[in-house]
Amino acid sequence: MKYRQIGDLEVSALGLGCMGMTGVYGAGADKGEMIRLIHDAHDRGVTFFDTAEAYGPFANEALLGEALQPIRDKVVIATKFGFDIDLVTGARTGGTNSRPEHIKAVAEAALRRLKTDRIDLFYQHRVDLDVPIEDVAGAVKELIAEGKVKHFGLSEAGVQTIRRAHSVQPVAAVQSEYSLFWRGPEAGLLQLLEELGIGFVPFSPLGAGFLTGKIDENTTFEQGDFRNLVPRFSTEARRANMALVGVVRGVADRKGATPAQVALAWLLAQKPWIVPIPGTTKLHRLDENLGSIDLVLTAEDLAEIDAATSKIEVQGERLPKAVLKMTGH
């Protein structure tokens, strides 16, 4: 395994996004199997695990807490706050809630579910337009002073929001979508993170599975899979967007790799402080993803990918409209 720095944190070059283990892409997987998969990931050198109170709600944090308790001091756990979720029932309004008192209550609940005495990386899951980001950063700063949180993160935040937060409490990492399927962070975000020394954690680094080459216009997603609601995964958009997969597959065939490995290696090649967090519920996919760490894309490979993809206009919004409204861009 190779390791990278995000802020002051040293983590494996690829983390493991655990969201899909308890749903989102349809029904959740078997709990025992997911605990074994998390252990298998650690055995292979993965030290960075990503979850959130909203995944479930609560079920994902509880799963991760149980799985990682025996190896707690050998891993970095990232979780998130920021939605209006009842801390007892798990009922949610769908809105945001980053009031300082709520942040602190979420932290206490997360510590219990994660079976730990500290959260290594605590992200604001979505920007709350009703709470100044300085107040959010101040609340996390207090949690850090108490030793309950080690590092502060932001997810899907805009450039000015990040800058304002960082002035109150240094931001260790920003998590946003980034892949060959969505290159929005290249319009200012990556430059800011480099300026401030903040790590970047791309979620959906495989385009929610599209860049694996295993999805086409004929794919049917099971009931409950959020991709059924995403414009980019409409049948028409998938048909058009297969051109992007064709570019990745062409490089993969030449390199003796898979499309997923090329897509992840492309991300890793962008900056040394980028740590993607692909998710999976299958061991063979985990092994495939980890193979990207040792896949070297030359300057010529990267130039070829950029030249070819620059001619392709990806079709469809990356998220449903209601979700896009909650991003900080």
N, C-alpha and C positions, 0 to 999 in steps of 0.2 A: 504494500500500500504506500502511496505517496501522500504527503500532508501539505496543507495550505494554511495561510493565516487569514482570518477574517477579523479585523480589529486586533485585539490581543488574544484571540482564541486560536489555538491550533486544532485543526480538524482534518479528517480524511478528505482527500480530494473530491470524492463524491460522498454526499450524505444519503440518508434514506428517508424519503417522504412517506409517512405512515398513514396519511389520510385515507387512502383507498382500502385499508385493511378492515375498516368498520363501516363501509358503505361508500356513497357518492357515485361510484361506477357500478351501481346496482347493489345487490345484496352484499352484506359484509362477509368476510371469509371466516373460516373456523378459527376460533380463538387460540386453541392449542397449536394449530399449524402456524399461525402468525407469530406466536411466541418463539417457536422453533426457527422461523425465518429471521426474526430479529437477532436471535443468537447466532444463526449462520452468518448473518451480515457482519456481526462483530468478530466472529472467528476469521472472517476474510479481511479484517482490518478496518471496517467501517466504525467510526467513532462519533458520528454526527447524526442525530435522530430528530426528526421534525414532526410536531403534532400541534394541536390547538384545542381549546375548550369547545370550540364550535363543531368539531368533528364528532358527531354523535347526536346531540352534544354529549360531551364528557366521556363517551365510551373509548375514544381513541387514547386519551390521556391515561385512563385506567389500564388499558391494555399495555401501553408503553411502560407505565409504572411497574406493573407486575413483571414484565419481561426483563426490564433493565435493573431491577432491584439487586440481583446478585452481582452485577458488574457496574454499579452506579458510579463508582469513582474512576472508571476507565472510559466513560463516555461523556459527550456533551449533549444535553437535552435542550431543545428549543420548543417553546410553546407560545401561545398568543392570547391576548385579551382584546376587547373592543366591540363586541356585539352585545345587544341587550338580551341577555339570557338569564332566566331565573336560576339562581344558584342552587335552589332546592329541587325544583321540578324539571329543569332543563328546557322549559317552554321559552320560546323566543319570538320577538316581534318582527325580526328581520331587520330592525334598525340597529344603529351603532350606539354605543354607550362607553365613553372613555372618561366619565367623571372620576376624579381622583379616588373618591371613596369606593367606587365600583372596581377600579383597577386593583386596589389593595385587597378587596374581598375576593376577586378572581384569583389573585396570587395565592392567597391562603388556601382556597379550594383546590387549586392546581397542585400545590405542594402536597396536599393530602392524597390526591389521586395518583400523583407521580411517585408517591412513597419516598420523598426526598426532603432535604432541609434547604435546598436552594434550586433556583431555576437558572440554568447557565445563560440562556438567551431568551429574553421576554420581549416579544414583538407586539406593537399595536397592529392588530389584524387589518383594520381599515381606518382611514382618517375619519375622525368625528368632527363634522363641521360646526357642531354646537359647543365644542370644548377647545379652547386655545391649545395649540400643540405645546406651548410652554408649560401649561398646567399638566399635561400628560407627561412630559419629560420630567417635570418636577416630582410627580408622584412616583415615577420609576426610580428617580434619583434617591428618594427616601427609602424605597425598598432595597436599593443597592446599599445604602448606608446601614440598613438593618441586617444585611447579609442574606436576605431572602432571594435576591436576584443578583446575578453577577454582571450581566451585560444587557444593554438596551438595544432593541431593534425596531424597525418600521417596515411595514408591508404595504406595497402599492401606494407609496407616498410620492408626492411631487417634489421637485427640486427645492423650491422655497420652503416647503414644510420641513424637509430634511435639514436644511441649513438652520432654520429657527430652532428645531429640536436639539440639534447638535450643539448649539450655543448654550443650552441649559444643562444637558447631560450628553456626553459624547455617545454617538450612535456607533455601535460595533458593526452592525450589518443591516442591509436593506434587502428585503425579499420582494421580488416582483416577477411577473412572467417574462421569460426571455428564452428565445430559441430561434432557429431558422424559420419557424412558423409565426413568430411575433418578435420583431426587432425594435420595438418602441424605445427600450432603454438606451439605444444608441443616439437618441435625439436629446442629449444633455445629461441624462442620469449618470451614465458611466463616467463622464468627464468630472462631474461633481464628486462622485465617490472616490475617484482617484485623487482629486484635490484634497479631500478631507481625510483620506486614509481609512475609508469605510469599506468593509467587505461586501460582496454581492452574492446573494443566494437565489439563483433562478429557480422558480417553481415551474411546473409543466415544461421541463427542458426537452421533452420529446413531443411537445405539442399535444398533450393529453393522449398520447399513443399514436398520433397520426404519422409521425416521422419514423416509426418503426417499420413502416411499409406493410403492416398487417391489416390496415384499414383501407377500404376503398368505397366507391359509391354504393356498392351492394351490401355493405356491412349493416347488420341490424343490431342496435344496442338494446340491452335488456331493459325492462321497465324499471324506472328508478335511476337509471344512468343519467347524470346531469348533461351529458353530451347531446341528449335528445332535445335540450333547450338552447343549445349554443348555435347561433347562426353559421359559424364557421364549419359546423358539422352537418349542415343540411345536405341533402343528396346532391343538389346542384353545386354547392361549394366544394364538396369533396371531389366531385368529378373534375372541377377546374383545378383544384389544388394538388391533384396527383402529379402535376408537372414538377412541383417542388420535391416530391418524393423521388421522382425520376432522377433529379440532379444528385441527390444524396445516394441513391442506389448505384448510380454510375461510378461514383468515387469508391463506394464500399466494395463493389465488385473488383475494382482494380487493386484495392488494398487488401483483399482477402478478409474483409470485415463485414459487419452487418450495417444496415442503414442506421439503426439505433446507436451503434458504436461511433459512427461517423458524426452523427448529430451531436452527441455528447462531447466527442473529441474536439469538434468545432468550437463548442462553448468553452471548454477548458483552455483552448488556444487563444481566446480573446484577451484575457487578463489573468495574471497569476493569483489574483485575489477573488476569483470567481469559483464558487463551490455549488454545483448543481445538486438538486435533491430529487432525482427520479424516484417514483414510487413503483412498487410492484407487490404482488401477492404470491409470486412464483419464484422458486429458487433458480431455475434456469434463466429467467429474465434478470435476476440479480447478478448472476455470473456474467451474463452477456453485457449488462451495463458496466460492471466493474472492468471488463475488458477494454473499455474506452480509455482508461487511464494510461495504458501503455501504448495506445495507438497514436503514432506520430503523424500528424498532418503537416506536410512541408509547406513552405511559403507558396509554392506553385499550386498545391492542393487547395489551400485557402483562397488564393486568388481565383482559381477556377470556380470554386463554390460561389464566391461573391459575384463574379462576373455573370454566372448563369442565373443565380437567384435574383439578381438585380433586374432581370428582364421579366420576372414573374410577379404579377400583382395578386397577392393572396386574397381570396374572396371570403367575405363574411366577417362580421364582428367577432372578436375573440371571446366575448362573454355576453350573456343576455343583457339587455338595456338596463334593467333594474340593478344588476350587479355593477355594471360599468359606472353608474351614478355614484357608487360608494368608493370609487378609487380616488386617489388624491391628485390626479393629473388634470 
